[in-house]
Amino acid sequence: MDAPLLSVRGLAVDFRTMDGTVHAVEGVDLDISEGETVAIVGESGSGKSTTAMAIIGLLAGGGHIAGGSIRLDGREISKASENELRGIRGRDIGLVPQDPMSNLNPVAKIGTQVAETLLAHGLANRQNVSQKVVEALEAAGLPDAAKRAKQYPHEFSGGMRQRALIAIGLACKPRLLIADEPTSALDVTVQQTILDQIGAMTRELGTAVLLITHDLGLAAERAERVVVMHRGKVVEQGPAKQILEDPQHPYTQSLVKAAPSVAVARLQPDVFSAPSPDASPRGVESPDGALSERSETKRVERAEGESKPASATASDNIVEIENLTKVFPVRGRGEDFVAVNDVSLAIPRGETVAIVGESGSGKTTTARMLLKLFEPTKGVIRYEGKDIASLNRADTRDFRQRVQPIFQDPYSSLNPMFTIERLIAEPLEFYKRGSGSDRRKRVRQLLDDVALPQSMLRRYPSELSGGQRQRVAIARALALSPDLIVCDEPVSALDVLVQDQILRLLGDLQREYGLSYLFISHDLAVVRLISDYVCVMKDGALVEAASSEEIFTNPRDPYTRRLLASIPGNELNIA
């Protein structure tokens, strides 16, 4: 048998902290052959990203390789100097990091950042670098690449920024590509494009791929072998199909059991239930603007004898959006950009409405107008029957307590200078909720709710994994006990076990307090689990809106059918 391209033996990684040494990775063995795709899966903090960063020599401050061997094509690189590693990075080992905002230079154009990689490794010169940049961006699935190359990261959506990172990682056609959650911010159709591109490289160039992911469907569909990590150790590894269809280790079994799937129905009554047994609220509006009555009996009934939340009333909507349009002026162009075009929908009280669509479809812009972060160009948003554009200062202050966001990117939405305790307590302090001791008690309760240990209180966001940061963001949104939560990709950064916990937490809160959710997501399997209604957006317009059951079992629009067909692992039915 040929020697593997990458061979890791007994890898140990330690981090020096104020509380002592943390053994983040212990005794990891891993092989990747030429042209092979290997996926490492595991919950947030399991050591999968740390293993990948150790291989490429990019461990965070305080981290170091404490033992073991890393061989690339027979060459030991675990003790390589920084100069030697610079020669390896990019040309031999490419990297697609997890977070686009902290890995793209905010003051440099996208094309400039791709060009830097090509020029540094001698793969382009000043005469042809512009064309090479466009080719790299097109290969990563970025439309209108020549124009996009001249734009800055803040002008891109989250998915577009992730595609720019993928372009940088693939630009030098490396022998090994480390992809750390490369599609976590992408909708399913673009995800498919990117993964198809990576697959084409594997076949045509013999490029190997180390895929770090919490998406078991993606791992099952795209990897030949799967490595399962838990608490810094490899607990199981083998062929992908075998691992996912017949897991042997209890931890692997729990991962597979928690994985969402479009094949399963919405979470059952013990998790999600109605705010009232007699409630029959109106549903989402159809694309033509007509508000339709709910066409089916509520699928989940409140248990007999359970009290009805005070906020819940029969047949009403907490939010009604009519003919909403948002136009952004674009400098240097003769025409403006229409981000949202004549969208109408309603959010029934105590229920979940999901908006799905590709990156750039307008779903996040719609959510931000509801949050009063953007002013609509046209149209009306009513909260509790009141036009939010007409709210005075006192009413706006009350509105912002009752409507809370959970943003997509936990890296940019958390102040890096605040401890976790201060971050969660900040809204309580701002609105003067309770005494100091009451706030501290509430913060600890919220940490328990989102499955974080009390030891996190004194830490800073930089000391947490991506999934842990997102859980902090969710805890902060829940601090004021709002009536409506606008969730913008709230579980996209979470592994399946924590994702399952958070979805069940949101369900428990909805049942107990009659909460309403607007859920923005590109993960249709998650949407299937939690939503009562689904609105499908494309190019700023609403193309289909119906109950979740109808969307997933009888989609009418060709675009909706294409979205469903693009879900990774759909055919494998892991749930």
TILUMDREN-565431 format. One record per residue (C-alpha): residue number from 1; residue in one letter; x, y, z. Coordinates in steps of 0.2 Angstrom, whole numbers, always signed. Example, Ala and Ser with C-alpha at 12.3 -4.5 7.8 and 13.67 -1.06 7.14 Angstrom:
2
[1; a; [+62; -22; +39]]
[2; s; [+68; -5; +36]]
This chain:
575
[1; m; [+0; +0; +0]]
[2; d; [+6; +18; -4]]
[3; a; [+11; +29; +10]]
[4; p; [-2; +41; +15]]
[5; l; [+0; +59; +10]]
[6; l; [-3; +65; +28]]
[7; s; [+1; +54; +43]]
[8; v; [-3; +59; +61]]
[9; r; [+3; +48; +75]]
[10; g; [+0; +51; +94]]
[11; l; [-3; +70; +92]]
[12; a; [-5; +80; +108]]
[13; v; [-9; +98; +109]]
[14; d; [-8; +108; +125]]
[15; f; [-14; +126; +129]]
[16; r; [-6; +136; +143]]
[17; t; [-19; +146; +153]]
[18; m; [-21; +156; +169]]
[19; d; [-29; +141; +177]]
[20; g; [-15; +129; +171]]
[21; t; [-12; +118; +156]]
[22; v; [-27; +112; +146]]
[23; h; [-24; +95; +136]]
[24; a; [-35; +100; +121]]
[25; v; [-29; +85; +110]]
[26; e; [-23; +68; +116]]
[27; g; [-15; +54; +106]]
[28; v; [-24; +57; +89]]
[29; d; [-20; +45; +75]]
[30; l; [-25; +50; +57]]
[31; d; [-20; +46; +39]]
[32; i; [-26; +54; +23]]
[33; s; [-21; +47; +6]]
[34; e; [-19; +56; -10]]
[35; g; [-36; +61; -17]]
[36; e; [-45; +55; -2]]
[37; t; [-58; +65; +8]]
[38; v; [-58; +62; +27]]
[39; a; [-71; +71; +38]]
[40; i; [-68; +74; +57]]
[41; v; [-84; +76; +66]]
[42; g; [-88; +80; +84]]
[43; e; [-96; +92; +96]]
[44; s; [-89; +110; +98]]
[45; g; [-73; +109; +109]]
[46; s; [-70; +91; +105]]
[47; g; [-53; +96; +97]]
[48; k; [-56; +94; +79]]
[49; s; [-52; +111; +74]]
[50; t; [-37; +111; +85]]
[51; t; [-30; +95; +77]]
[52; a; [-32; +104; +60]]
[53; m; [-23; +120; +66]]
[54; a; [-9; +109; +73]]
[55; i; [-6; +101; +56]]
[56; i; [-4; +118; +47]]
[57; g; [+5; +126; +62]]
[58; l; [-8; +139; +66]]
[59; l; [-12; +136; +84]]
[60; a; [-19; +150; +94]]
[61; g; [-8; +159; +107]]
[62; g; [-3; +148; +121]]
[63; g; [-5; +132; +111]]
[64; h; [+9; +121; +106]]
[65; i; [+12; +103; +100]]
[66; a; [+16; +93; +116]]
[67; g; [+20; +76; +107]]
[68; g; [+17; +65; +92]]
[69; s; [+22; +66; +74]]
[70; i; [+15; +75; +59]]
[71; r; [+21; +69; +42]]
[72; l; [+17; +77; +25]]
[73; d; [+22; +65; +11]]
[74; g; [+35; +57; +23]]
[75; r; [+42; +74; +29]]
[76; e; [+41; +78; +47]]
[77; i; [+33; +95; +49]]
[78; s; [+28; +95; +68]]
[79; k; [+44; +104; +72]]
[80; a; [+46; +114; +56]]
[81; s; [+51; +132; +58]]
[82; e; [+40; +146; +54]]
[83; n; [+49; +150; +37]]
[84; e; [+47; +131; +32]]
[85; l; [+28; +132; +37]]
[86; r; [+26; +147; +26]]
[87; g; [+32; +138; +11]]
[88; i; [+20; +123; +15]]
[89; r; [+5; +134; +18]]
[90; g; [-5; +138; +3]]
[91; r; [+5; +128; -10]]
[92; d; [+5; +111; -1]]
[93; i; [-8; +113; +12]]
[94; g; [-23; +125; +9]]
[95; l; [-34; +131; +22]]
[96; v; [-52; +137; +22]]
[97; p; [-55; +144; +40]]
[98; q; [-72; +144; +49]]
[99; d; [-75; +162; +51]]
[100; p; [-76; +174; +36]]
[101; m; [-76; +190; +46]]
[102; s; [-61; +188; +56]]
[103; n; [-51; +180; +42]]
[104; l; [-54; +193; +28]]
[105; n; [-45; +210; +29]]
[106; p; [-60; +223; +31]]
[107; v; [-50; +237; +22]]
[108; a; [-44; +227; +7]]
[109; k; [-54; +222; -8]]
[110; i; [-58; +204; -10]]
[111; g; [-48; +203; -27]]
[112; t; [-33; +210; -18]]
[113; q; [-33; +197; -5]]
[114; v; [-35; +183; -17]]
[115; a; [-21; +190; -27]]
[116; e; [-9; +191; -12]]
[117; t; [-10; +172; -11]]
[118; l; [-6; +169; -30]]
[119; l; [+8; +181; -30]]
[120; a; [+16; +175; -14]]
[121; h; [+18; +157; -21]]
[122; g; [+23; +163; -39]]
[123; l; [+7; +157; -47]]
[124; a; [+3; +173; -55]]
[125; n; [+12; +189; -61]]
[126; r; [+6; +207; -62]]
[127; q; [+1; +205; -79]]
[128; n; [-11; +190; -77]]
[129; v; [-16; +191; -59]]
[130; s; [-32; +200; -62]]
[131; q; [-38; +186; -73]]
[132; k; [-32; +172; -61]]
[133; v; [-42; +181; -47]]
[134; v; [-58; +180; -57]]
[135; e; [-55; +162; -61]]
[136; a; [-52; +158; -43]]
[137; l; [-68; +167; -37]]
[138; e; [-78; +159; -51]]
[139; a; [-72; +142; -46]]
[140; a; [-78; +145; -28]]
[141; g; [-96; +148; -35]]
[142; l; [-96; +167; -34]]
[143; p; [-107; +175; -47]]
[144; d; [-101; +191; -57]]
[145; a; [-83; +187; -51]]
[146; a; [-75; +202; -60]]
[147; k; [-86; +215; -51]]
[148; r; [-85; +206; -34]]
[149; a; [-66; +206; -34]]
[150; k; [-67; +225; -33]]
[151; q; [-78; +225; -18]]
[152; y; [-74; +225; +1]]
[153; p; [-79; +211; +13]]
[154; h; [-93; +222; +21]]
[155; e; [-102; +223; +4]]
[156; f; [-104; +204; +4]]
[157; s; [-117; +193; +13]]
[158; g; [-111; +180; +25]]
[159; g; [-111; +166; +12]]
[160; m; [-102; +177; -1]]
[161; r; [-88; +180; +12]]
[162; q; [-86; +162; +15]]
[163; r; [-85; +159; -4]]
[164; a; [-71; +172; -5]]
[165; l; [-61; +162; +9]]
[166; i; [-64; +146; -1]]
[167; a; [-57; +155; -17]]
[168; i; [-41; +159; -7]]
[169; g; [-39; +142; +0]]
[170; l; [-41; +134; -17]]
[171; a; [-31; +147; -27]]
[172; c; [-14; +138; -26]]
[173; k; [-22; +120; -30]]
[174; p; [-14; +113; -14]]
[175; r; [-11; +94; -12]]
[176; l; [-21; +94; +4]]
[177; l; [-35; +106; +8]]
[178; i; [-40; +108; +26]]
[179; a; [-58; +114; +26]]
[180; d; [-64; +120; +43]]
[181; e; [-83; +121; +42]]
[182; p; [-81; +127; +24]]
[183; t; [-100; +128; +21]]
[184; s; [-107; +132; +38]]
[185; a; [-113; +150; +32]]
[186; l; [-119; +144; +15]]
[187; d; [-136; +139; +8]]
[188; v; [-139; +122; +2]]
[189; t; [-137; +126; -17]]
[190; v; [-121; +136; -15]]
[191; q; [-115; +122; -3]]
[192; q; [-118; +109; -16]]
[193; t; [-108; +120; -29]]
[194; i; [-93; +122; -17]]
[195; l; [-93; +104; -12]]
[196; d; [-94; +99; -30]]
[197; q; [-79; +110; -34]]
[198; i; [-69; +102; -20]]
[199; g; [-74; +85; -26]]
[200; a; [-68; +89; -44]]
[201; m; [-51; +95; -37]]
[202; t; [-50; +79; -28]]
[203; r; [-53; +69; -44]]
[204; e; [-43; +79; -56]]
[205; l; [-28; +85; -46]]
[206; g; [-27; +71; -33]]
[207; t; [-30; +84; -19]]
[208; a; [-34; +77; -2]]
[209; v; [-47; +85; +9]]
[210; l; [-48; +86; +28]]
[211; l; [-65; +91; +31]]
[212; i; [-70; +98; +49]]
[213; t; [-88; +98; +51]]
[214; h; [-103; +96; +63]]
[215; d; [-114; +91; +48]]
[216; l; [-116; +72; +48]]
[217; g; [-126; +73; +32]]
[218; l; [-112; +82; +23]]
[219; a; [-99; +70; +31]]
[220; a; [-109; +55; +25]]
[221; e; [-111; +62; +7]]
[222; r; [-94; +69; +4]]
[223; a; [-81; +59; +14]]
[224; e; [-74; +42; +11]]
[225; r; [-69; +40; +29]]
[226; v; [-75; +48; +45]]
[227; v; [-65; +52; +61]]
[228; v; [-76; +55; +77]]
[229; m; [-68; +65; +91]]
[230; h; [-74; +68; +108]]
[231; r; [-65; +77; +122]]
[232; g; [-49; +78; +112]]
[233; k; [-48; +60; +108]]
[234; v; [-53; +49; +93]]
[235; v; [-66; +38; +99]]
[236; e; [-71; +30; +82]]
[237; q; [-65; +30; +64]]
[238; g; [-69; +21; +48]]
[239; p; [-78; +21; +31]]
[240; a; [-91; +35; +32]]
[241; k; [-106; +24; +28]]
[242; q; [-101; +11; +41]]
[243; i; [-99; +24; +54]]
[244; l; [-115; +33; +51]]
[245; e; [-126; +18; +48]]
[246; d; [-119; +6; +62]]
[247; p; [-110; +17; +75]]
[248; q; [-101; +7; +88]]
[249; h; [-96; +20; +101]]
[250; p; [-110; +28; +112]]
[251; y; [-104; +45; +108]]
[252; t; [-105; +42; +89]]
[253; q; [-122; +34; +92]]
[254; s; [-128; +50; +101]]
[255; l; [-121; +61; +87]]
[256; v; [-131; +51; +74]]
[257; k; [-147; +51; +84]]
[258; a; [-146; +70; +86]]
[259; a; [-143; +74; +68]]
[260; p; [-158; +83; +60]]
[261; s; [-166; +76; +44]]
[262; v; [-179; +82; +32]]
[263; a; [-187; +65; +33]]
[264; v; [-193; +68; +51]]
[265; a; [-208; +78; +56]]
[266; r; [-208; +94; +67]]
[267; l; [-202; +91; +84]]
[268; q; [-216; +83; +94]]
[269; p; [-227; +90; +108]]
[270; d; [-215; +87; +122]]
[271; v; [-204; +99; +114]]
[272; f; [-215; +111; +104]]
[273; s; [-233; +114; +108]]
[274; a; [-246; +127; +105]]
[275; p; [-249; +142; +116]]
[276; s; [-268; +138; +117]]
[277; p; [-279; +123; +112]]
[278; d; [-292; +134; +104]]
[279; a; [-279; +144; +94]]
[280; s; [-281; +144; +75]]
[281; p; [-270; +159; +70]]
[282; r; [-269; +165; +53]]
[283; g; [-255; +159; +43]]
[284; v; [-241; +167; +32]]
[285; e; [-247; +178; +18]]
[286; s; [-246; +171; +0]]
[287; p; [-234; +179; -12]]
[288; d; [-249; +189; -20]]
[289; g; [-251; +198; -3]]
[290; a; [-268; +189; +2]]
[291; l; [-268; +184; +20]]
[292; s; [-274; +166; +20]]
[293; e; [-283; +157; +35]]
[294; r; [-274; +142; +41]]
[295; s; [-279; +128; +31]]
[296; e; [-275; +114; +43]]
[297; t; [-279; +110; +61]]
[298; k; [-265; +114; +73]]
[299; r; [-254; +99; +73]]
[300; v; [-248; +100; +91]]
[301; e; [-261; +103; +104]]
[302; r; [-257; +110; +122]]
[303; a; [-259; +96; +135]]
[304; e; [-276; +95; +143]]
[305; g; [-277; +106; +159]]
[306; e; [-261; +116; +155]]
[307; s; [-263; +134; +158]]
[308; k; [-264; +146; +144]]
[309; p; [-250; +160; +143]]
[310; a; [-256; +177; +147]]
[311; s; [-249; +184; +130]]
[312; a; [-258; +171; +119]]
[313; t; [-275; +175; +111]]
[314; a; [-284; +166; +98]]
[315; s; [-283; +170; +80]]
[316; d; [-270; +184; +80]]
[317; n; [-253; +188; +73]]
[318; i; [-239; +196; +83]]
[319; v; [-231; +203; +67]]
[320; e; [-239; +207; +50]]
[321; i; [-228; +213; +36]]
[322; e; [-236; +220; +20]]
[323; n; [-228; +224; +4]]
[324; l; [-211; +227; +11]]
[325; t; [-197; +233; +0]]
[326; k; [-179; +238; +3]]
[327; v; [-169; +247; -10]]
[328; f; [-150; +251; -7]]
[329; p; [-142; +265; -17]]
[330; v; [-126; +259; -25]]
[331; r; [-112; +271; -28]]
[332; g; [-105; +272; -45]]
[333; r; [-119; +263; -53]]
[334; g; [-134; +269; -63]]
[335; e; [-146; +258; -54]]
[336; d; [-150; +254; -36]]
[337; f; [-150; +237; -28]]
[338; v; [-167; +230; -23]]
[339; a; [-163; +218; -9]]
[340; v; [-182; +215; -4]]
[341; n; [-196; +217; -16]]
[342; d; [-214; +218; -11]]
[343; v; [-214; +204; +3]]
[344; s; [-229; +201; +13]]
[345; l; [-230; +188; +28]]
[346; a; [-237; +186; +45]]
[347; i; [-230; +178; +61]]
[348; p; [-244; +170; +71]]
[349; r; [-242; +172; +90]]
[350; g; [-233; +158; +98]]
[351; e; [-228; +150; +82]]
[352; t; [-212; +148; +71]]
[353; v; [-211; +156; +54]]
[354; a; [-195; +151; +44]]
[355; i; [-188; +161; +30]]
[356; v; [-176; +151; +18]]
[357; g; [-167; +155; +3]]
[358; e; [-150; +156; -5]]
[359; s; [-137; +169; +1]]
[360; g; [-142; +186; -5]]
[361; s; [-160; +181; -7]]
[362; g; [-166; +195; +5]]
[363; k; [-170; +185; +21]]
[364; t; [-158; +193; +33]]
[365; t; [-162; +211; +26]]
[366; t; [-181; +207; +30]]
[367; a; [-176; +202; +47]]
[368; r; [-166; +217; +50]]
[369; m; [-181; +229; +45]]
[370; l; [-191; +220; +58]]
[371; l; [-178; +223; +71]]
[372; k; [-178; +242; +66]]
[373; l; [-160; +241; +61]]
[374; f; [-165; +245; +43]]
[375; e; [-178; +257; +37]]
[376; p; [-190; +250; +24]]
[377; t; [-190; +259; +7]]
[378; k; [-209; +255; +6]]
[379; g; [-221; +244; +15]]
[380; v; [-228; +242; +33]]
[381; i; [-222; +231; +48]]
[382; r; [-234; +230; +62]]
[383; y; [-230; +223; +79]]
[384; e; [-245; +220; +90]]
[385; g; [-255; +230; +78]]
[386; k; [-244; +245; +78]]
[387; d; [-234; +252; +64]]
[388; i; [-216; +251; +70]]
[389; a; [-211; +266; +60]]
[390; s; [-222; +277; +70]]
[391; l; [-216; +271; +87]]
[392; n; [-210; +285; +99]]
[393; r; [-194; +284; +109]]
[394; a; [-203; +276; +124]]
[395; d; [-212; +264; +113]]
[396; t; [-196; +260; +103]]
[397; r; [-187; +256; +120]]
[398; d; [-201; +244; +125]]
[399; f; [-201; +236; +107]]
[400; r; [-182; +232; +108]]
[401; q; [-185; +223; +125]]
[402; r; [-199; +213; +118]]
[403; v; [-191; +209; +101]]
[404; q; [-173; +201; +102]]
[405; p; [-161; +195; +89]]
[406; i; [-149; +181; +88]]
[407; f; [-137; +185; +74]]
[408; q; [-128; +174; +62]]
[409; d; [-110; +178; +67]]
[410; p; [-105; +176; +85]]
[411; y; [-88; +182; +82]]
[412; s; [-94; +200; +77]]
[413; s; [-109; +201; +88]]
[414; l; [-100; +198; +105]]
[415; n; [-89; +212; +112]]
[416; p; [-71; +204; +113]]
[417; m; [-67; +215; +128]]
[418; f; [-81; +209; +139]]
[419; t; [-81; +193; +149]]
[420; i; [-95; +181; +146]]
[421; e; [-104; +186; +162]]
[422; r; [-104; +204; +157]]
[423; l; [-110; +200; +139]]
[424; i; [-125; +191; +145]]
[425; a; [-129; +203; +159]]
[426; e; [-127; +218; +148]]
[427; p; [-145; +219; +142]]
[428; l; [-151; +217; +160]]
[429; e; [-141; +231; +166]]
[430; f; [-146; +242; +152]]
[431; y; [-164; +240; +155]]
[432; k; [-161; +240; +174]]
[433; r; [-169; +223; +177]]
[434; g; [-167; +217; +195]]
[435; s; [-153; +219; +208]]
[436; g; [-135; +215; +205]]
[437; s; [-138; +198; +214]]
[438; d; [-154; +195; +203]]
[439; r; [-144; +198; +187]]
[440; r; [-130; +186; +192]]
[441; k; [-142; +173; +196]]
[442; r; [-151; +175; +180]]
[443; v; [-134; +174; +170]]
[444; r; [-130; +158; +178]]
[445; q; [-148; +151; +174]]
[446; l; [-145; +156; +156]]
[447; l; [-128; +147; +155]]
[448; d; [-137; +131; +161]]
[449; d; [-151; +134; +148]]
[450; v; [-138; +134; +134]]
[451; a; [-128; +120; +141]]
[452; l; [-112; +130; +146]]
[453; p; [-103; +127; +162]]
[454; q; [-102; +140; +176]]
[455; s; [-83; +141; +173]]
[456; m; [-86; +151; +157]]
[457; l; [-92; +166; +167]]
[458; r; [-74; +174; +168]]
[459; r; [-68; +169; +151]]
[460; y; [-68; +180; +135]]
[461; p; [-75; +176; +118]]
[462; s; [-58; +173; +111]]
[463; e; [-56; +158; +123]]
[464; l; [-72; +150; +117]]
[465; s; [-75; +139; +102]]
[466; g; [-87; +145; +88]]
[467; g; [-101; +134; +95]]
[468; q; [-99; +140; +112]]
[469; r; [-99; +158; +107]]
[470; q; [-115; +156; +98]]
[471; r; [-123; +148; +114]]
[472; v; [-118; +164; +123]]
[473; a; [-126; +175; +110]]
[474; i; [-142; +164; +112]]
[475; a; [-141; +166; +131]]
[476; r; [-140; +185; +129]]
[477; a; [-155; +186; +118]]
[478; l; [-165; +176; +130]]
[479; a; [-160; +187; +145]]
[480; l; [-175; +199; +144]]
[481; s; [-188; +186; +141]]
[482; p; [-194; +193; +125]]
[483; d; [-210; +189; +116]]
[484; l; [-202; +188; +98]]
[485; i; [-185; +182; +94]]
[486; v; [-178; +185; +77]]
[487; c; [-166; +170; +74]]
[488; d; [-153; +174; +60]]
[489; e; [-145; +157; +57]]
[490; p; [-144; +154; +76]]
[491; v; [-138; +136; +75]]
[492; s; [-127; +136; +60]]
[493; a; [-111; +136; +70]]
[494; l; [-116; +122; +82]]
[495; d; [-113; +104; +82]]
[496; v; [-127; +92; +81]]
[497; l; [-128; +88; +99]]
[498; v; [-128; +106; +105]]
[499; q; [-139; +111; +90]]
[500; d; [-152; +98; +96]]
[501; q; [-151; +105; +114]]
[502; i; [-154; +123; +108]]
[503; l; [-168; +118; +97]]
[504; r; [-176; +109; +111]]
[505; l; [-173; +124; +122]]
[506; l; [-181; +136; +110]]
[507; g; [-196; +124; +109]]
[508; d; [-198; +123; +128]]
[509; l; [-197; +142; +129]]
[510; q; [-210; +143; +116]]
[511; r; [-222; +131; +125]]
[512; e; [-220; +139; +142]]
[513; y; [-221; +157; +137]]
[514; g; [-230; +158; +120]]
[515; l; [-214; +164; +112]]
[516; s; [-215; +168; +93]]
[517; y; [-200; +165; +82]]
[518; l; [-194; +172; +65]]
[519; f; [-181; +159; +60]]
[520; i; [-169; +163; +46]]
[521; s; [-159; +148; +40]]
[522; h; [-151; +139; +25]]
[523; d; [-152; +123; +34]]
[524; l; [-168; +115; +28]]
[525; a; [-167; +100; +39]]
[526; v; [-167; +111; +54]]
[527; v; [-181; +121; +47]]
[528; r; [-191; +105; +45]]
[529; l; [-189; +101; +63]]
[530; i; [-195; +118; +71]]
[531; s; [-206; +128; +59]]
[532; d; [-224; +129; +58]]
[533; y; [-223; +139; +42]]
[534; v; [-210; +142; +29]]
[535; c; [-207; +157; +17]]
[536; v; [-196; +154; +2]]
[537; m; [-186; +169; -4]]
[538; k; [-177; +171; -21]]
[539; d; [-169; +187; -27]]
[540; g; [-178; +197; -14]]
[541; a; [-195; +191; -18]]
[542; l; [-206; +178; -9]]
[543; v; [-209; +164; -21]]
[544; e; [-218; +151; -10]]
[545; a; [-226; +152; +7]]
[546; a; [-236; +138; +15]]
[547; s; [-236; +127; +31]]
[548; s; [-220; +117; +34]]
[549; e; [-228; +101; +30]]
[550; e; [-234; +107; +13]]
[551; i; [-217; +114; +9]]
[552; f; [-208; +98; +13]]
[553; t; [-220; +86; +6]]
[554; n; [-228; +95; -9]]
[555; p; [-217; +110; -14]]
[556; r; [-224; +119; -29]]
[557; d; [-211; +131; -35]]
[558; p; [-196; +124; -45]]
[559; y; [-184; +134; -34]]
[560; t; [-191; +126; -18]]
[561; r; [-189; +109; -26]]
[562; r; [-171; +113; -31]]
[563; l; [-167; +119; -13]]
[564; l; [-174; +102; -6]]
[565; a; [-164; +92; -18]]
[566; s; [-148; +100; -13]]
[567; i; [-148; +95; +5]]
[568; p; [-132; +85; +9]]
[569; g; [-136; +68; +16]]
[570; n; [-154; +69; +12]]
[571; e; [-155; +52; +4]]
[572; l; [-145; +44; +18]]
[573; n; [-159; +48; +30]]
[574; i; [-148; +49; +46]]
[575; a; [-160; +54; +60]]
